[in-house]
Amino acid sequence: MTGAVSPDRRRFLTAGAAVLGAAASAQLWLPSSARAAETPLPDGVFSLGVASGDPLPDGIVLWTRLAPDPLNGGGMPALTVPVEWEIAEDERFRKGVRRGVVQARPEYGHSVHVDVRGLRAGRAYWYRFRASGQLSPAGRTRTAPSRHSSGGTLRVALASCQNWQNGYFTPYADMLAQDPDVVVFVGDYIYESTPSATAVRKHEGTGEPYSLTQYRNRYAQYRMDPDLAAMHANAPFVVTFDDHEIDNDFAGEIPQDPDKQPHDAFVARLTAGYQAYYEHMPVRATAIPDGPHIRMYRRLEFGRLARLNVLDTRQYRSDQVTTQEAAKNPSLTMLGGEQKEWLLDGLHDSPARWNLIASQIMVAETDLLIGEGKQWFYDAWDGYQAERNALMEEFADVRNPVVLTGDRHLTMISDLKKDYADPDSDVVGAEFVGTSISSNGDQDQTAFHKEWDPRMPDNPHWKLLDAHRGYHLFDVRRDGIDAQVRVVDTVLKPTAAASTLARLRVESDEPGVHLE
């Protein structure tokens, strides 16, 4: 929960991106008699930094991956390596609260996921790792507030769509300065596209990733972005994936091009991609993949202030359709039966003031056709009309539903309507489609608005459209959510100037969103 930033927290932020290099001079924290048996390793095992995620009132997941040669499979020997970890109440690690040893195993790319419990609710902690005499960067994290806490402020950053080749991840530098309690990342953490000689930054490798080693190399490249690494080291992330972590526009076990990717080959690709995803994300053991399947939908509580439902809109969906008539088929599903029931139960039984839904793809209608008729965006919820409309009817009986979305590479903020066929239909919630971190690069704003503004009359539920790169920032309180659209002036250079493009407000118990 965010209050005034303490001097200690401010010093940690200003020390800055220094968290990535400061570890080298830190003191070892365990006496030699208590240290794990050490295996001599190459230098630079902590090249991918540290991260934390999925905060609980009493726990957090701590992550790192040993990778001295990150772009060539990791460079680790095929051995299980003991890794020491420590979490403390202060950035100098004088008030240690938990420590232990975890095994980094070659079958999981020498990644480490420590599910620490027994912590205090709603407070900052610092953590680090040690292996073979090498000390990791220090990270800062934060637990969720007490289950019965109902006041205060929760600061949430919404991010998605970071294409290495389209630009630098400069929005994270501004996000770091805004000091969110938690970052919600809703998909397209990596892109599977082939290297481009004309890109701002070139993808590693020689083609798309298909094997586990190739996916590991692609994730490692992204993890080495300094702004992303610094943000991971300063706040817990809650993550889910969309399509580019595997293959553009895939649905379940169906690739975008089944004529070129036979089913067995695509299942093998899913298996590799999901394992690499788990290996590089700060998630719990419940997300360890089972072959071509991974459990990512889950629920996190932030006291009685907010409940966060994290969706998986890729694994369980019916294949995309291409026509309006097909999109109305009531048998089509985005969530699958089990996940849909889980979501509705969690929304209707929620004790929270705010019911947040992290959805990879847009829920509100996009009518692309100017004038009479409709032309929908079929990869999003528009392509699953019956299930979306049924969900909107359920939202009418849910307290303060707010959907946090990515995918579109633009800011699109909307009222959620009970029936999009009726312009006078009740508003049942709000949706924030966050812009991309870097995908689409620096767009021509004039050309964007020339294309999209004429569609506004056909989509009266849209409140704001924009195509700058950046992220959204939310201050969640009992009486309302104050939202900022934070944008940068460029992602074509390693540094950028940031600003607030717009401020919006969602009032408690008044469905919809308003520009301020």
ZIFEN-V419079 format. One record per residue. SS is DSSP state (H for helix, E for strand, L for the rest). Layout:
# ZIFEN-V419079
ss: {SS/SS}
This chain:
# ZIFEN-V419079
ss: {L/L/L/L/L/L/H/H/H/H/H/H/H/H/H/H/H/H/H/H/L/H/H/H/H/L/L/L/L/L/L/H/H/H/L/L/L/L/L/L/L/L/L/L/L/L/L/L/L/E/E/E/E/L/L/L/L/L/L/E/E/E/E/E/E/L/L/L/E/L/L/L/L/E/L/L/L/L/L/L/E/E/E/E/E/E/E/E/L/L/L/L/L/L/L/E/E/E/E/E/E/E/E/E/L/H/H/H/L/L/E/E/E/E/E/E/L/L/L/L/L/L/L/E/E/E/E/E/E/E/E/L/L/E/E/L/L/L/E/E/E/E/L/L/L/L/L/L/L/L/L/L/L/E/E/E/E/E/E/L/L/L/L/H/H/H/L/L/L/L/H/H/H/H/H/H/H/H/L/L/L/E/E/E/E/L/L/L/L/L/L/L/L/L/L/L/L/L/L/L/L/L/L/L/L/L/L/L/L/L/L/H/H/H/H/H/H/H/H/H/H/H/H/L/L/H/H/H/H/H/H/H/L/L/L/E/E/E/E/L/L/L/L/L/L/L/L/L/L/L/E/L/L/E/L/L/L/L/L/L/L/L/H/H/H/H/H/H/H/H/H/H/H/H/H/H/H/H/H/H/L/L/L/L/H/H/H/L/L/E/L/L/E/L/L/L/L/E/E/E/E/E/L/L/L/E/E/E/E/E/L/L/L/L/L/L/L/L/L/L/L/L/L/H/H/H/H/L/L/L/L/L/L/L/L/L/H/H/H/H/H/H/H/H/H/H/H/H/L/L/L/L/L/E/E/E/E/E/E/L/L/L/L/L/L/L/L/L/L/L/L/L/L/L/L/L/L/L/L/L/H/H/H/L/H/H/H/H/H/H/H/H/H/H/H/L/L/L/L/L/E/E/E/E/E/L/L/L/L/L/E/E/E/E/E/E/E/L/L/L/L/L/L/L/L/L/E/E/E/E/E/E/E/L/L/L/L/L/L/L/L/L/L/L/H/H/H/H/H/H/H/H/H/H/H/H/H/H/L/L/L/E/E/E/E/E/L/L/L/E/E/E/E/E/E/E/E/L/L/E/E/E/E/E/E/E/E/E/L/L/L/L/L/L/L/L/L/E/E/E/E/E/E/E/E/E/E/L/L/L/L/L/L/E/E/L}
